[in-house]
Amino acid sequence: MPHSKGFAHRRDERKGDAVSLGEVVDGLMAEEVFSRGMPIATLASRWKVVMGERLAAETQPATLEDGILTVRATGGPWGAQARFLAEQIRLNANRALGSQAVRRVRVVIDPKAAENR
């Protein structure tokens, strides 16, 4: 049976005891595989505020790793616009995250990004 990356080597032993949902969430957040995804999920939920309504419709946050926010644009003109606004995007993203997690914005062109929205 397939399994998700990161779960093959759990640190804790599984038990049949009932636990609260809060304990489950706290445990998952302690594992790096989950906590890394929270900033990008936060950005995705606030993307219109970060990018503005029109540009948000043609872009999406892809990854945030090592301080680099990768933004997918649906085409060259939208990518050029996002690159032009990279510093403002960085500031808005950090404001949305409430931290200085984004040090740089990288824009990639991915015509399939429109399908993923």
Secondary structure, 3 states (H helix, E strand, C coil): CCCCCCCCCCCCCCCCCCCCHHHHHHHHHHCHHHHCHHHHHHHHHCHHHHHCHHHHCCEEEEEEECCEEEEEECCHHHHHHHHHCHHHHHHHHHHHHCCCCCCEEEEEECHHHHCCC
